[in-house]
Amino acid sequence: MITPPAAPTPSALRTARRRDRRVYTRSHPVLFALLAAARRRAVTRIGGAVLVHGTEPYRQALVRLPLDRAAAGTTGGAARGLSAGGTLFDQEGTGHRAARRALTDELGAAGVERLRPVWQEVLARRLAPLEAGRDVDLVPLAREVAGATVRSLLHATGGPQDIASAAAAAAAAAVRDHLPGPGRPGSARAAASAAARLEDLLTPARGEAAEPALRAMLAVAAVNTTVAALPRAAAWCADAGLWEQAADDRLRPALVGELLRVTAPSPLLPRVAAADAELDGCPVRAGDRLILVARHAARAHDRPPDAHRPAPPALAHLVFGTGPHTCPGARLARAQLDDALASLAPHRPTVSHARADRGAALPGWRSLTVRAAEARRSPEGG
């Protein structure tokens, strides 16, 4: 009889959570402290901003509350800084539905399977040194996985690493106004320069680029969430002792969902209310800035990953949003992380070095180096 992989111990889970908190406390310490202090209430007003932590208010804010999707400080507003014209993130009505339908087709089951060989080649090549006992930094690996996927999806002419670097720079420049505090001098000029470079790299091999803003935002979202999520998920597996679960084909899909929930690659969804409303008894006025804390709504902060008893799909999926503006790349994210964990699991890697990225748009590691378990390492690598 096959013994199922054991659940992680409380001590291992504490170790994993302690490391993962560093991506917040070292990259956005003031914001993290503010969110942690306010999370005891489902909805909290701080001046002109409304922080939404509770699961149900978060869901209501996305599906029932009228939102200004093009306002400054929102994802749609940031998208307009990347390129002119409507985008997937701020359109409504028939334009929004048509854009989403086209993208959903590209990122549906058949589309993801067409793209799969692209990132599988990167994983095989980048992880090969583990077999020889050498260390591997998972952050450059994640960048190439994301850049190569975007390049193939958009038929772009830029190289994978160039696309990934440009998308990271564009995100960091475009979303600075999502965070509290005064803007940095020259930030608008930096955003314009980063956007122009990214748009050049995303030019298709033939013909004009259709929907340049949509292409830019797709690249930004795909690259930055992958680079944030994949190394963090691997660190959770290493620290919490989850590699046996990752190696189990039956448990791995549930583990993938749980790791995406606890890492919450996009921990905040910035929005602006378009009309007066109420969330969990808290009045919301038109023009109020909403900080929707996906990390807390999905219980990433207090419900550890458990592939044996995973969170309900409706809760876990909140990290991708909900309703008509759910992230269309959810299937792609799950497939990439599933393949990454399956490729890493035979090596049972441990983390040998980790450094948080203080300049990235999303909380993540600047470097996360892993090495294979000693039992699998060659004598030359010891």
Buried (B, 14 or more C-beta within 10 A) or exposed (E): EEEEBEBBEEEBBBBBBEBBBBBBEBBBEEBBEBBBEBBEBBBBBEEEBBBBBBBEBBBBBBEEBEBBBBBBBBBBBBBBBBBEEBBBBBBEEEEBEEBBEBBEEBBBEEBBEEBBEBBBEBBEEBBEBBBEBBBBBBBBBBBBBBBBBBBBBBEBBBBBBBBBBBBBBBBBBBBBBBBEEEEEEEBBEBBBBBBBBBBBBBBEEEEEBEBBBBBBBBBBBBBBBBBBBBBBBBBBBBBBBBBBBBBBEEBBBBBBBBBBBBBBBBBBBBBBBBEEBEBBEBEBEEEBBBBBBBBBBBBBBEBBBBBEEBBEEEBBBBBBBBEEBBBBBBBBBBBBBBBBBBBBBBBBBBBEEBBBBEEBBBBBBBBBBBBBBEEBBEEEBE
